Amino acid sequence: MPVSLVGLDADDTLWHNETVFRLTHQRFDALLAEFANSETLEAKLAEVEGRNLGLYGYGAKGFTLSMLETALEVSGNRVSTAVLSELLAAGREMMRHPVEPLPGVQPALEILAERAKLVLITKGDLFHQEAKLAASGLGSFFSGVEIVSSKDADTYRRIFRRHGAAPEDAVMAGNSVRSDVLPVLEAGGYAALIPYPLVWAHEEAAIPDGHPRFCELRSLEELPGWLETLA
């Protein structure tokens, strides 16, 4: 039977996100340059982020707290209040950054919404993700919005059931192999990888080449055509 539900990731699938984070990384490195070089700072920040994910979750707020914690650690608590204020300002700017949908996203959503139920499935801060969806102008295409703390097979099974679809009748499309592909395949669904030029280190994983329910696409505009092959 044809696919009845299409799940879509948000950040770096519908709109730019990692680019904003990379710019903030550069600002962080410049502000802390007196204490360590960029390579050391980035390694430490990645370590702090990794141990904080289970506490703060995903998104700009958790990242800002991790920047502050890293600054204190690498400086031995000698970092100035002026630098800490700059890091807080950088975090606020990330929260306020304009939402820029990726090329071709809106036309693709128009086609997809005519063929299946669309559900936004994304990780991150509830308030920030809801604000970004509203600012994107894409909210009307979705029958449901699921903002979750993690993406694993059980999470996808629950979401698919909640929106009236069995896993084998659902597709998830996103830019992360770790979050948008592997757990969906484990749940029994179909998964489409739509790569973004920049990948967060915590989302890296091997592509499941050759899997019968997996496809790598060049853009969201190719997703309707792949769905036709599944039907």
Backbone bond lengths (Angstrom), bond angles and torsions (degrees), N, CA, C in turn:
res aa  C-N    CA-C-N  psi(-1)  N-CA   C-N-CA  omega(-1)  CA-C   N-CA-C  phi
1 M - - - 1.465 - - 1.527 109.01 -
2 P 1.348 118.21 155.01 1.465 119.99 -178.59 1.524 111.42 -68.18
3 V 1.308 115.02 158.31 1.463 121.12 176.74 1.525 109.37 -63.45
4 S 1.342 116.16 132.77 1.465 120.14 -178.56 1.519 112.68 -106.33
5 L 1.336 117.35 -14.37 1.462 120.21 -178.59 1.525 109.39 -138.36
6 V 1.318 115.51 134.19 1.464 121.43 175.73 1.525 108.05 -120.22
7 G 1.331 115.86 117.22 1.450 120.77 174.14 1.518 109.24 -92.54
8 L 1.311 116.12 140.01 1.464 120.79 -178.82 1.524 109.95 -130.44
9 D 1.313 115.43 132.73 1.449 121.21 171.76 1.530 108.44 -72.05
10 A 1.338 116.69 165.39 1.461 120.05 -178.33 1.522 112.06 -106.27
11 D 1.340 116.91 -71.66 1.462 121.26 -174.96 1.521 111.85 -62.32
12 D 1.314 115.70 125.94 1.468 124.25 178.04 1.524 113.28 67.17
13 T 1.335 116.02 8.89 1.464 121.51 169.95 1.526 109.67 -114.41
14 L 1.335 115.71 -45.98 1.467 121.11 177.03 1.525 111.79 -99.53
15 W 1.335 116.18 -33.52 1.464 120.20 -178.70 1.524 110.29 -146.50
16 H 1.332 114.94 163.35 1.462 121.23 -179.56 1.532 110.41 -68.26
17 N 1.331 116.25 139.05 1.458 120.81 177.17 1.529 112.00 -143.84
18 E 1.334 116.64 -53.77 1.464 120.02 -175.70 1.523 111.40 -61.72
19 T 1.313 117.97 -30.14 1.459 120.81 177.43 1.525 110.76 -58.76
20 V 1.326 116.59 -41.15 1.465 121.42 179.11 1.525 109.96 -64.87
21 F 1.334 116.76 -41.70 1.465 120.82 178.64 1.526 110.93 -63.33
22 R 1.336 116.88 -41.09 1.464 119.74 -178.50 1.532 110.95 -64.05
23 L 1.320 117.40 -38.98 1.460 120.51 177.25 1.526 110.92 -63.52
24 T 1.322 116.49 -38.06 1.464 120.44 178.76 1.526 110.66 -69.98
25 H 1.330 117.03 -34.97 1.465 120.44 174.18 1.530 110.16 -58.02
26 Q 1.318 116.53 -44.48 1.464 120.22 -179.81 1.527 111.02 -62.31
27 R 1.309 116.14 -40.60 1.463 120.65 178.14 1.527 110.51 -64.94
28 F 1.314 116.49 -41.65 1.471 121.89 177.49 1.530 110.27 -59.28
29 D 1.324 116.44 -48.36 1.466 120.47 -179.02 1.527 111.20 -60.35
30 A 1.319 117.41 -40.08 1.458 120.66 -179.46 1.529 111.42 -67.34
31 L 1.315 116.44 -40.20 1.459 120.55 -178.39 1.528 112.67 -68.22
32 L 1.344 116.80 -29.83 1.466 121.13 -176.99 1.523 112.38 -104.16
33 A 1.331 117.52 13.83 1.465 121.36 -173.83 1.520 113.25 -60.36
34 E 1.324 118.29 -27.36 1.468 119.94 -178.69 1.527 112.15 -71.09
35 F 1.336 117.44 -15.42 1.462 120.58 -176.45 1.526 113.61 -104.35
36 A 1.327 118.24 -24.56 1.466 120.54 -178.37 1.527 109.13 -168.01
37 N 1.334 115.92 161.34 1.463 119.08 176.63 1.530 110.01 -79.95
38 S 1.320 115.52 171.10 1.470 120.13 -174.46 1.521 112.25 -60.76
39 E 1.336 117.00 -40.89 1.463 120.04 -178.58 1.521 111.19 -61.42
40 T 1.324 116.78 -43.65 1.465 120.59 179.32 1.521 111.22 -67.29
41 L 1.317 116.13 -42.21 1.463 120.35 179.82 1.527 111.47 -62.91
42 E 1.340 116.91 -44.50 1.461 120.23 -178.71 1.527 111.65 -66.22
43 A 1.325 116.59 -38.10 1.458 119.92 178.31 1.523 110.56 -64.67
44 K 1.319 116.29 -42.07 1.459 120.07 -179.89 1.520 111.04 -68.64
45 L 1.312 116.84 -41.64 1.460 120.30 179.05 1.523 110.85 -62.60
46 A 1.334 117.15 -41.10 1.468 120.51 177.68 1.531 110.86 -62.77
47 E 1.318 116.00 -39.75 1.467 120.03 178.15 1.528 111.22 -63.44
48 V 1.318 116.55 -46.07 1.465 120.86 -179.65 1.525 110.74 -65.35
49 E 1.330 116.66 -43.29 1.465 120.11 177.22 1.526 110.96 -57.93
50 G 1.335 116.18 -45.07 1.453 120.44 -177.83 1.513 112.72 -59.73
51 R 1.316 117.08 -43.14 1.465 118.92 -178.65 1.530 112.56 -77.45
52 N 1.352 116.46 -16.69 1.462 119.65 -179.93 1.525 114.38 -94.27
53 L 1.329 117.81 -10.67 1.465 119.50 -176.18 1.525 112.02 -58.49
54 G 1.321 116.22 -40.24 1.460 118.86 -179.99 1.515 113.46 -69.75
55 L 1.333 116.90 -16.85 1.467 121.36 -179.04 1.521 112.16 -99.01
56 Y 1.326 116.50 -47.89 1.463 121.16 -176.44 1.517 113.39 -97.40
57 G 1.330 117.65 -19.50 1.449 120.31 -175.49 1.521 111.40 77.81
58 Y 1.345 115.69 -163.70 1.455 122.29 -175.47 1.532 110.20 -98.02
59 G 1.311 115.61 153.57 1.456 119.68 173.17 1.509 113.94 122.56
60 A 1.335 114.87 177.67 1.460 121.92 -173.35 1.521 112.81 -65.90
61 K 1.331 117.72 -34.42 1.463 119.40 -178.57 1.527 111.01 -65.99
62 G 1.322 116.14 -48.25 1.457 119.83 178.03 1.517 111.58 -62.58
63 F 1.329 116.49 -37.71 1.459 120.79 178.81 1.526 110.88 -64.21
64 T 1.328 116.44 -40.35 1.461 120.35 178.73 1.529 111.04 -62.66
65 L 1.313 117.21 -43.95 1.470 120.65 177.40 1.526 110.69 -62.36
66 S 1.312 117.09 -38.18 1.469 120.37 178.71 1.522 111.15 -68.15
67 M 1.332 117.93 -35.45 1.462 120.03 175.24 1.522 111.03 -62.66
68 L 1.315 116.77 -44.17 1.464 120.54 179.93 1.527 110.83 -63.12
69 E 1.322 116.40 -45.06 1.463 120.85 179.55 1.524 111.26 -62.54
70 T 1.327 116.44 -42.28 1.462 120.55 179.05 1.525 110.60 -63.98
71 A 1.327 116.72 -42.72 1.462 120.67 179.59 1.522 111.37 -58.97
72 L 1.315 116.67 -41.73 1.465 120.61 178.85 1.523 111.10 -67.02
73 E 1.332 116.85 -39.83 1.460 120.43 -177.43 1.526 111.90 -69.71
74 V 1.336 117.12 -48.10 1.470 118.91 -175.77 1.526 112.05 -70.36
75 S 1.326 116.42 -23.12 1.466 120.10 -179.34 1.516 112.74 -94.67
76 G 1.328 117.38 -3.39 1.456 119.51 -174.60 1.517 111.00 62.86
77 N 1.322 116.77 36.32 1.469 124.61 -179.06 1.533 112.82 66.77
78 R 1.320 117.00 20.30 1.465 120.61 179.91 1.526 112.44 -98.26
79 V 1.321 117.93 -4.14 1.456 120.00 -178.84 1.527 109.73 -62.20
80 S 1.313 116.68 142.02 1.460 120.96 -175.29 1.526 111.82 -75.63
81 T 1.314 115.01 157.24 1.465 118.97 175.63 1.524 110.69 -65.06
82 A 1.333 116.46 -27.62 1.470 119.49 178.14 1.523 110.73 -64.19
83 V 1.335 117.16 -41.82 1.463 120.77 178.67 1.527 110.07 -67.54
84 L 1.330 116.98 -42.61 1.464 119.75 177.84 1.527 110.71 -60.59
85 S 1.305 116.68 -38.64 1.470 120.29 176.92 1.520 111.27 -64.19
86 E 1.340 116.54 -38.49 1.460 120.91 177.37 1.528 110.83 -63.71
87 L 1.326 117.29 -39.58 1.462 120.69 179.16 1.527 110.75 -66.75
88 L 1.323 116.65 -39.55 1.465 119.63 176.14 1.527 110.36 -63.35
89 A 1.318 116.16 -40.51 1.469 120.16 178.28 1.520 110.70 -63.52
90 A 1.342 116.44 -39.18 1.467 119.99 177.97 1.524 110.64 -62.20
91 G 1.332 116.41 -40.10 1.454 120.42 177.99 1.523 111.82 -64.20
92 R 1.324 116.72 -41.45 1.466 119.64 178.16 1.526 110.98 -64.36
93 E 1.324 116.34 -38.20 1.464 119.74 179.00 1.528 111.29 -64.35
94 M 1.329 116.84 -35.48 1.461 120.00 176.03 1.527 110.56 -63.02
95 M 1.330 116.35 -41.06 1.459 120.42 -179.78 1.523 112.04 -65.70
96 R 1.339 115.57 -30.44 1.466 120.43 -175.72 1.522 112.97 -96.92
97 H 1.309 117.20 -1.68 1.467 119.87 -173.48 1.533 110.34 -61.72
98 P 1.336 117.51 136.36 1.473 120.08 179.68 1.525 111.69 -57.53
99 V 1.311 115.81 143.61 1.463 121.96 178.56 1.526 108.32 -89.67
100 E 1.322 115.41 122.49 1.467 120.75 -176.78 1.530 109.81 -118.80
101 P 1.341 118.33 101.53 1.467 119.77 178.19 1.526 111.20 -57.85
102 L 1.309 116.27 145.77 1.454 121.85 178.94 1.535 110.29 -71.00
103 P 1.323 118.05 154.32 1.466 121.15 -179.77 1.531 111.72 -56.66
104 G 1.331 115.50 135.48 1.458 121.17 175.27 1.511 115.43 81.06
105 V 1.331 118.31 -3.02 1.468 120.04 -176.11 1.531 111.94 -66.36
106 Q 1.325 117.36 -48.83 1.461 118.73 -176.31 1.538 112.33 -62.19
107 P 1.324 119.92 -46.51 1.475 118.63 177.32 1.522 112.62 -60.32
108 A 1.326 116.44 -36.70 1.469 119.44 178.99 1.518 110.92 -65.86
109 L 1.335 116.65 -41.62 1.465 119.70 179.07 1.526 111.34 -64.85
110 E 1.304 116.89 -35.26 1.468 120.32 178.29 1.527 110.39 -60.50
111 I 1.322 116.72 -42.80 1.473 120.72 179.37 1.521 110.56 -70.40
112 L 1.321 116.69 -45.80 1.466 120.96 -176.97 1.528 111.48 -62.56
113 A 1.337 117.02 -39.99 1.462 120.71 -177.25 1.520 112.51 -65.27
114 E 1.330 116.77 -21.77 1.462 120.18 177.18 1.525 112.17 -80.93
115 R 1.333 117.41 -16.23 1.462 121.06 -172.81 1.525 113.95 -108.64
116 A 1.333 117.03 -22.46 1.462 119.41 -175.58 1.519 109.32 -157.82
117 K 1.325 115.25 166.23 1.462 120.49 172.65 1.522 108.55 -75.05
118 L 1.329 116.82 130.69 1.452 121.39 179.32 1.524 110.05 -103.55
119 V 1.330 115.75 132.03 1.461 121.61 178.24 1.519 108.29 -129.21
120 L 1.313 116.54 126.54 1.462 121.19 175.65 1.527 107.91 -81.09
121 I 1.323 116.68 125.06 1.465 121.95 -179.39 1.518 107.59 -126.92
122 T 1.318 116.63 107.61 1.455 119.65 -173.17 1.522 111.44 -142.01
123 K 1.327 114.97 152.60 1.454 120.80 173.12 1.528 108.96 -93.29
124 G 1.332 115.83 162.38 1.454 118.92 175.38 1.506 113.16 130.09
125 D 1.306 114.48 -175.78 1.457 122.19 179.60 1.529 110.18 -72.42
126 L 1.325 116.88 130.86 1.470 121.90 -175.66 1.528 111.41 -56.55
127 F 1.318 116.85 -51.82 1.468 120.76 -176.48 1.524 111.02 -61.85
128 H 1.340 116.62 -46.08 1.458 119.92 -175.77 1.524 111.58 -68.01
129 Q 1.342 117.55 -42.10 1.463 119.53 -179.06 1.523 111.18 -67.53
130 E 1.317 117.44 -38.73 1.460 119.76 176.57 1.527 110.92 -63.72
131 A 1.343 115.64 -39.59 1.469 119.92 179.23 1.526 110.88 -65.74
132 K 1.337 117.04 -39.83 1.456 119.79 179.83 1.526 111.33 -67.58
133 L 1.320 116.97 -39.22 1.459 119.39 178.12 1.525 110.42 -62.88
134 A 1.321 116.49 -43.20 1.466 120.03 178.67 1.526 111.02 -62.66
135 A 1.330 116.63 -42.70 1.461 120.98 -178.41 1.524 112.26 -69.56
136 S 1.337 116.70 -25.56 1.468 120.41 -177.45 1.519 112.83 -71.66
137 G 1.337 116.83 -24.70 1.451 120.76 -175.27 1.518 113.85 76.68
138 L 1.345 116.93 12.87 1.466 121.11 -176.28 1.530 113.44 -103.69
139 G 1.312 116.96 -2.27 1.461 120.61 -172.47 1.513 115.07 -59.30
140 S 1.322 117.98 -31.16 1.465 120.63 -175.40 1.529 113.15 -67.56
141 F 1.324 117.50 -16.32 1.461 120.00 -179.28 1.531 112.64 -78.93
142 F 1.324 117.53 -14.76 1.464 120.74 -171.25 1.526 112.58 -102.85
143 S 1.340 113.97 134.20 1.462 120.26 175.44 1.518 111.59 -81.72
144 G 1.323 116.80 -19.05 1.454 120.76 179.93 1.510 110.69 -156.94
145 V 1.328 115.72 156.03 1.462 122.46 177.81 1.519 107.98 -130.60
146 E 1.324 116.06 125.00 1.461 122.37 179.96 1.529 108.50 -122.34
147 I 1.323 116.68 109.95 1.459 122.01 177.45 1.528 106.83 -106.37
148 V 1.321 115.97 112.42 1.463 121.15 -169.01 1.527 110.73 -118.48
149 S 1.335 115.20 160.43 1.466 120.19 179.14 1.516 111.85 -82.37
150 S 1.321 117.01 -25.20 1.466 121.23 177.61 1.518 109.02 -153.13
151 K 1.326 114.92 159.60 1.461 120.84 178.62 1.521 108.59 -119.09
152 D 1.322 116.45 102.83 1.454 121.26 174.75 1.518 108.40 -129.02
153 A 1.316 116.74 177.13 1.466 120.78 -174.49 1.524 111.98 -59.87
154 D 1.331 117.07 -42.82 1.470 119.91 -179.54 1.523 111.52 -64.68
155 T 1.326 116.46 -37.69 1.466 119.99 177.95 1.522 110.39 -61.36
156 Y 1.318 116.36 -45.43 1.466 119.35 179.19 1.526 111.54 -64.92
157 R 1.320 117.83 -40.95 1.472 119.52 178.62 1.527 110.60 -59.58
158 R 1.336 116.52 -44.23 1.466 120.27 -179.79 1.523 111.02 -63.71
159 I 1.328 116.45 -43.33 1.468 119.56 -178.85 1.526 111.00 -65.49
160 F 1.319 117.24 -44.94 1.461 120.21 179.63 1.529 110.61 -60.09
161 R 1.349 116.31 -45.40 1.473 119.56 179.35 1.529 111.15 -62.85
162 R 1.335 115.67 -41.74 1.468 119.41 -178.23 1.523 111.71 -61.05
163 H 1.320 116.44 -28.63 1.462 120.20 -179.08 1.529 112.28 -104.21
164 G 1.319 115.76 18.06 1.460 120.57 168.70 1.506 116.70 83.87
165 A 1.330 118.66 23.37 1.467 120.12 -178.49 1.521 110.86 -131.66
166 A 1.319 115.13 142.89 1.462 120.39 170.23 1.528 107.71 -79.08
167 P 1.332 118.69 153.61 1.467 119.89 -179.80 1.520 113.52 -53.22
168 E 1.333 117.35 -38.56 1.469 119.85 -177.54 1.532 112.92 -70.05
169 D 1.331 116.76 -9.63 1.460 121.22 176.90 1.523 112.03 -106.63
170 A 1.340 117.12 13.00 1.464 121.29 -175.26 1.527 111.33 -123.89
171 V 1.318 114.99 149.56 1.463 123.40 175.59 1.521 107.92 -124.48
172 M 1.324 116.30 140.64 1.457 121.43 171.31 1.518 108.02 -118.11
173 A 1.329 117.00 133.79 1.462 121.69 178.48 1.516 109.56 -125.05
174 G 1.327 115.65 132.69 1.456 119.56 179.53 1.506 111.50 -170.96
175 N 1.323 116.04 179.65 1.467 121.00 -174.59 1.524 113.57 -96.78
176 S 1.332 118.04 -4.84 1.462 120.68 -175.90 1.521 111.53 -108.88
177 V 1.328 116.53 120.16 1.470 120.17 175.17 1.523 109.85 -62.97
178 R 1.326 116.59 -43.54 1.461 120.91 -175.83 1.528 112.64 -65.20
179 S 1.333 117.03 -39.40 1.464 120.27 -172.86 1.521 114.74 -102.47
180 D 1.327 117.71 -32.78 1.461 121.24 -172.61 1.524 113.97 -104.74
181 V 1.330 117.24 -11.14 1.458 120.40 -175.59 1.523 112.21 -117.40
182 L 1.304 117.84 -64.23 1.465 121.21 -171.87 1.531 113.45 -58.33
183 P 1.336 120.22 -47.96 1.474 118.70 -179.57 1.521 113.33 -67.56
184 V 1.334 117.68 -28.75 1.471 120.48 177.98 1.527 110.26 -69.81
185 L 1.319 116.41 -42.97 1.462 119.74 176.01 1.518 111.00 -61.57
186 E 1.327 116.77 -40.61 1.462 120.82 177.13 1.523 111.28 -61.91
187 A 1.344 115.79 -35.84 1.467 120.00 179.78 1.524 112.71 -73.56
188 G 1.335 117.46 -15.00 1.461 120.99 -179.91 1.510 114.19 103.95
189 G 1.331 116.99 7.53 1.457 120.38 -179.86 1.515 112.72 -96.24
190 Y 1.322 115.00 -175.17 1.463 122.55 175.72 1.531 108.31 -100.18
191 A 1.325 116.06 149.79 1.461 119.61 -178.58 1.522 110.92 -138.15
192 A 1.332 115.50 134.45 1.465 121.77 176.98 1.524 108.43 -118.50
193 L 1.320 116.21 124.22 1.464 121.53 175.63 1.524 108.96 -91.12
194 I 1.329 115.60 127.10 1.460 121.49 175.72 1.524 106.34 -120.03
195 P 1.324 117.42 91.60 1.467 120.51 -171.34 1.527 113.20 -61.38
196 Y 1.331 114.22 146.18 1.461 122.70 171.19 1.524 106.32 -112.47
197 P 1.331 118.56 145.64 1.474 119.62 -174.48 1.522 114.53 -57.03
198 L 1.332 117.76 -29.44 1.454 122.02 -179.41 1.517 109.33 -112.14
199 V 1.339 116.58 136.32 1.468 121.45 -179.78 1.513 108.79 -126.73
200 W 1.326 116.37 127.08 1.456 121.78 175.41 1.528 108.65 -65.05
201 A 1.327 116.81 136.80 1.461 121.26 -174.99 1.521 112.31 -56.25
202 H 1.333 117.28 -35.50 1.466 120.68 -177.93 1.533 112.87 -72.96
203 E 1.331 117.65 -7.34 1.461 121.57 -179.78 1.524 112.72 -107.49
204 E 1.314 117.84 2.02 1.458 120.66 -177.62 1.529 111.60 -74.09
205 A 1.329 116.40 140.56 1.466 123.17 177.17 1.518 108.12 -165.17
206 A 1.327 116.28 162.25 1.462 121.11 -179.12 1.528 110.49 -73.85
207 I 1.324 115.88 139.04 1.463 121.78 178.41 1.532 109.76 -73.73
208 P 1.332 118.26 133.18 1.473 121.15 -178.74 1.531 112.28 -81.28
209 D 1.306 117.12 63.22 1.462 121.09 -178.59 1.529 110.94 -56.17
210 G 1.322 116.12 137.14 1.452 120.93 177.20 1.510 114.86 89.11
211 H 1.339 117.77 -6.55 1.466 119.26 178.77 1.528 108.97 -68.94
212 P 1.324 118.55 133.13 1.470 120.55 -174.08 1.525 114.50 -67.28
213 R 1.336 117.71 -17.91 1.469 119.49 -179.25 1.529 112.02 -108.60
214 F 1.338 115.96 17.75 1.461 120.17 -177.49 1.519 110.98 -121.47
215 C 1.341 114.51 145.16 1.462 119.99 174.46 1.519 109.30 -147.56
216 E 1.322 116.48 140.38 1.466 120.98 173.48 1.520 108.52 -102.78
217 L 1.331 115.88 126.34 1.449 122.32 -176.94 1.529 110.33 -113.00
218 R 1.303 116.50 158.76 1.459 119.49 178.74 1.519 112.19 -82.39
219 S 1.327 117.33 -27.74 1.461 121.30 -179.61 1.519 108.78 -160.34
220 L 1.330 115.40 168.90 1.458 120.03 178.17 1.518 111.49 -63.51
221 E 1.319 117.09 -24.38 1.463 120.89 -179.58 1.527 112.09 -64.13
222 E 1.333 118.02 -19.84 1.457 121.17 179.13 1.527 112.61 -86.92
223 L 1.333 117.06 -10.28 1.460 119.22 -175.80 1.534 113.41 -64.85
224 P 1.335 120.63 -43.09 1.470 119.06 178.29 1.531 112.94 -56.28
225 G 1.320 116.37 -39.81 1.472 119.29 179.28 1.512 112.40 -65.15
226 W 1.340 117.55 -39.36 1.464 119.83 177.32 1.525 110.89 -65.92
227 L 1.314 116.97 -37.76 1.472 119.81 177.94 1.521 111.15 -61.46
228 E 1.318 116.79 -33.64 1.457 119.55 178.22 1.518 110.84 -63.87
229 T 1.323 117.48 -35.86 1.466 120.08 179.23 1.523 110.91 -69.52
230 L 1.344 117.71 -29.17 1.464 120.55 179.32 1.524 109.91 -73.81
231 A 1.327 116.85 -31.88 1.464 120.15 -179.63 1.527 110.48 -69.21
